[in-house]
């Protein structure tokens, strides 16, 4: 049976000061990180790493550097997909946007998103589980929150005004705050959509070397026009990540490698579709370990 590989690009949440270290042990990864350094925040500033403006370019750079370190030893991916800002990274991995431009776009994306937050009125994001997502939607809307990412039938991420977050009450649900101060993928970000689309129109897109799965509809994207629509609309529309995971399985994916930082995506996919062999670069202590795994998929 021919193996079909999926490359996964993470969003915010797993970033840390050492997230560039493994890629730096490989000459191509190290060279790309040196090239991207002027665009990146200082990784030793752990507090800044969780601000939107710092986190987004840093996460994109970390994933792209890992891909640069691995791509010569990697089977041709059948699909590429990314979670939140990771969807932008995915176009870099697929060869459509140059690494420097991808990181620069991530910084501009973060700035446009931050501009949607009224000074003094920050947003909040919550991880919610234990209740069916369909039932949660009207309950959250009545409290000013919207579902941002569907991660399962009974789990999701929701976003809304920070001042209302502590008062959110949903019987039977488990609710945990996330270290994000912008209500990504909700109508609160509608003001950023057209501006980001305009920036993307000006970018030079190369041919995609693998389809990118769009987060808002789990459909494969193969051209610039569709990429612009997906990347801009996802700022203010719900990410259907559970549908994306099902689409990976339906399209015959047999193995998935998450580029890091973190391993949240590989764990979610493994739990939902145990038949897909899932790993993250974060699971390995050396580049040789990643390469040996890739050689077996």
N, C-alpha and C positions, 0 to 999 in steps of 0.2 A: 504494500500500500504506500502510495506517495504521501509523504508528510506535508502538511500545510501549516505554515508558521504565521502567527499573528504577532506583531510588535505593538506593545502597549505603552502609552506615554502618560504619565501621571499628572494630576493637578496639584493644587496646594494642599498642604497638611503634613507631608512627610519630609519637608526640607530641613536640613541641619548643616552645621558648620563644616562637616567632613564629607559632604555629598559629592565633591569633585575629586576626592582622593583616588578612588579606584581608576577612574578614567585617566588621571595623570600618570599612572604607572605604565601606560601604553603611549608610544611616541606620537601617534596621530591624534589621540585624545588630548594629550598634553599640548600639542601645537594649536589645536582649535581653541582650547581654553585660554591660552596665551593671547590668541587673536581676539577673543571675545572679552577679555578682561576689562577694557575700558567701558564696556556697556553694563558691567555687573556691580552689585553692591559688595561691600567688604564682608566676606563670609563669616568673619569672627564676631560680627555684630548680630548676635542671636535674636535680639529684640526686633531689629529692622528686618530680619529674614521673614518675619510673619506679617509685615506690612504689605499691602497689595502691590505697591510700586516697586518694592524690592523683590518680593517673592516670585512674581510672574516671570521676569526675565531670568532670574537665577534658576528656577526650576526648568525652564525651557533650555537654558544653556547646559545644565547638568545632563539632561536627557540626550541632547544632541551630541555632546562630547562623548557620552557612552556609546552612542550609535556610531560615531566616527571611529571610536576605538575598536568596535566589533564588526562593522559592516563587511570588511574584507574576508572575514571568517564565517560569515552568517549565510545560511540559505536565503534565497530570494523570498522575501515575505509575500504571502498571499493577500494579506490585509494589514493595514495600519489603523490604529484607533487611539484616540486620546480623550481623557476625562477633563472637562472644563478647559483651562488654558492648555492642557495637553493636546487638545484637538488642533491647536495652532502648531505645536511641536510636531504633530503627525505629518503635517505638510512638509516640514523640513526633512523628516525621516524619509518621506516618499520622494524627495528630490525636487519638489515643486518650488520651494523657496530656499534661497541660500541661508546658511546658518546665521550669519551676521544680520541679515534682514529679518529672519524669524525672531531673533532675540530683540531687535529694535522694535519690531511690531508688538511684541509682548509688553514692552515698556509703554508704548503708546496706548495699547489696549488697557493697561492698568490705569493710566492717567485719565482716559475717557471714562472708565468705570468709577474712579474716585470722584470725578466731577459730577457724578449723579447723586452724590451724598451731600445733603445740605449741611453746611458747617454747624457743629453743635448738635446734630441729629444723626448719629451714626446708625448704620444698619447692624443686623445680627443674623447669624445663621445657626440653625439648630439641627442636630441629628435626631430623628424621631423613628422609633420602632415599636412594634407590638400592636399596631392597628393597621387595617387595610388602607392602602393609599387612597383608594376611591372614596372611602368614608372620611378620610382626613381633610380632603380638599375643601369642602364647604366649612368645616369647623375652623380650619386655619384662616380662610378668607374672612370669616366674621371677626377675627382678631388681628387683621391687617397683615397676615403672613400668606405666602404663596409657596407651593412646592417648587423647588429649584432643580432637584435631581431625584429621579425615581431609581432606587437601587435594588428594590425587590417588591414583592406584592405587599409586604407589611413593613417596609423600611424606606425612608427617604431623607433628603435634606430640604429644609425649608428656610426661607429668608423673609425678613421684614424689619420694621423699626426696632432698634435696640431697646428703646424705652418700654416696649410692650413684651419683650422676650421673657422676662421673669414671670410675667402674669399668664403666660400661655398655659392653659389647662385643658388636657384631653384625657379623660378617664381611661385607664388601662394602657396608656402609652408611656414609653420610656423616652425622656427628652434630655439631651445633653448639648450644651453650647459648644460651638466650634470657634477656633481662633481666627475668624474672618469678620471684617467690619464692613463688607460690601455685600448686598443681597444679590449676588450673581444669579443669572438665569431666572430672574423674576421681572415682572413689569416695572419695578423700580429702576431698572437699567435701560429702559426704552430709549432714553435720551442719548445713549452711546451707540446705538445700532447704526444709524445712517452715517455718522461720522467715521466709524470703523470701516464700514463698507466703502466709503470714499477713499480711505487710505489703501485698502486692499486693491481697489481698481487700479491704483497707480503702480502697484508692485508688478515686477516681472515674474511670471509663473512659468516654470519649466514643465515638461511632461511628467505626469505622475508615474513612478515606477511600480506602484501598487495602489489599488483603490484605498481611499480613506473612508472609514465608516462615520457618517454624520451623527452627532449626538442627539439632534432634535427629532430624528425620524429613523435612525438605524439603517439608513440607505447608503449604498456605496457611492462615493463621489469620485469622478474621473476627470473633471475639467475645471477651469478657472471660474467660470460663471457660477457653477454650483458651489464651488468652494467659498466664494465671496458670500453667497447667500447663507450658507451654513455657518460660517465663522462669525458673521455679523448678527444673524438672528439668534444664535445661541446665547448671546449676552443677556437677552431678555426673555428667552423661552426655556421651558423645562427641558432638561437633559434626560432622555429616556434610557438610562444606562442599563437597566434590566433588559430592555428590548435589544440594545446593542449586544449584550452578552448572548442572548438567544440567537441573534443574527450571526454571531461568530460560529456557533455550533451548526446552524442551518447551512452555512456556507462551507462546511467541511473542515474547519480548523481543527488540527490535532495537537498543536503545541503553541504556547504563548510565552513570550518573554517580555517582562516589564522592565523598562530602562531605568527606573528609579528617578529620584529618591523614593524610598519606601517600597512596600510590597502590598499595598491595599488592593490594587486592581487585580493582581494575580491571585490573591486570596479570595476575593469576591467571585472571580470567574471559576476558580477551582471548586468552590462551595456550590455554585449553581450548576456547573457542568463538569462533574468529576472525571468524565472521559477525556477532557482536554488536559494535557500535561502542562502545568503552569509553574513558572519560576520568575523571580525578579533578580536583577543583578545584585540587589541588596542581600540576597541569600548566600552570596559567594564571597570568599575572602580574597580571591585573586582573579585576574583576567583569564588565566589558564583554566580555572574552574568553570567559568562561563563558557569558554570555547569548547571545553570537553563536553559540556551538556549540549551545546549547539550541534556538535558533531554527531550526537546520538539521536537528534530529533528528525 
